Amino acid sequence: MKITYTPCGTCSRLMEFEIDDTEARRVHNLKVTKGCMGNLQGIAALVEGMPAAEVVSRLRGIMCGNKGTSCPDQLATAIEQTLQGQND
């Protein structure tokens, strides 16, 4: 399933990714518009093929300065909402 998510409180403006239909619900093809491109490309490479629940567990709560969130935290939110059926 392809997901499009608009992050809140970050420099990035759009996150697009897929979650497959396997039991592990793995993350694929993360692309982020705007933000710190080198860091976001690195995150995309690291989460490729990782179980969605593990991505949430690892990225939830990471902060960027005093923003109260970050691109990784927003990705965790997007995946969590998808797993709960809120982004369908």
URPE-V693765 format. One record per helix or strand of 2 or more residues. SS is the DSSP state (A for helix, B for strand). FROM is the first residue (numbers start at 0). TO is the last residue. If there is no record, write none. Layout:
SS;FROM;TO
SS;FROM;TO
This chain:
B;1;4
B;13;18
B;25;32
A;36;46
A;51;58
A;70;82
